Amino acid sequence: MDVSCGNGGKRQVSRKRVLEAGFFLSVMGLSFYTVFRGQNMRRVAAALATLSPAALCLALLTALFFVSAEGIMIYYLLRSLNGKSSLTKCIGYSFIGFFYSGITPSATGGQPMQLYYMCKDKNGMPQSSVVLMTVALLYKFVLVLIGIAILVFWHRPLKSHLREYFPLYLLGLALNLLLVLLLLAVMLAPEMMKNLILQSEKILVKFRILKPSDQRREKIRQFVGSYQGAVRFLLDNKGKVWNVCLFTLLQRCSVFALTWIIYCGFPLQGADAATVMCLQASVYIAVDMLPVPGAQGITELMYRNIFGRIFTGGYLMPSMYVTRGISFYFLLIVGMVVIGVNYVSGRRLVDR
């Protein structure tokens, strides 16, 4: 999570950003082509016209809360470490993280950019790293708990609704669980994990799967060091950790509830809130770790196959356009606006 670079590093980052943007736009174009192909847009427009404006507004506010909630948690934890950023700034970090996570494979770009902006606002790198690592770990931990609870207590309905996508759900849950266990191992046995990761990296270099890189090895050491700081923070602030866990659960449920809000906004009956929210959670868990920016394409495909028995009477595709449009593309636009405001504000300060 190195945020400093020279001119050569800046050019390398710029090239990487261009490639990521090109990949994101290609995937988005393919996704749009797939979901709009063969659709009767007049019928879609007629169905969208029946959506309650109140439900649409509530869904937009729910999406904004989902991202803002992470900013609230960043502020809550950062303040306990004597951070300098205001609540507004911390919510801004959250939207910046969402934007860069949404346009990079496996959401790898969010945290480094959040760290960059936090350090730019004169927060210490050790404190910022600990806060971001803690939020990320608890986010994944809560998602895994939700996934396991759905699998254990809602197994038969889940399998019935997901059908051929049930193995993908199991894979997504297993990958998230593996990541949580890996992060916990790094936190609880940092030296052992650091040596294991470095040895694995050396083997990959030996077999020419990876190119030799001192910078990569240094980043591995920084990564492990950040989690060492996080474990000390977690052990010293158990009360705050529980508060963040509960708030993360509320945050996760809010984005699952967004689909239920859209369902209620259409003239539909028959499905209950628990079913809709569990199905939406299963989609998130299945696609969360896929190496595709924003899990575009597979998310829409799963939605069409899973929610066909929920959004009946020609409302399936309109509901997907609204739900996905609000929970992903709308938030991307907000994140882009926040980045633009930060850039303009920074330019003004330089000009002064």
Secondary structure, DSSP 8 states (H G I E B T S, - for coil): ------HHHHHHHHHHHHHHHHHHHHHHHHHHHHHHTT--HHHHHHHHTTS-HHHHHHHHHHHHHHHHHHHHHHHHHHHHTT----HHHHHHHHHHHHHHHHHSGGG-SHHHHHHHHHHHTT--HHHHHHHHHHHHHHHHHHHHHHHHHHHHHSHHHHHHHHGGGHHHHHHHHHHHHHHHHHHHHHHHSHHHHHHHHHHHHHHHHHTTSS---HHHHHHHHHHHHHHHHHHHHHHH-HHHHHHHHHHHHHHHHHHHHHHHHHHHHSS--S--HHHHHHHHHHHHHHHTT-SSGGGTTHHHHHHHHHGGGTS-TT-HHHHHHHHHIIIIIIHHHHHHHHHHHHHHHHHHHHH-
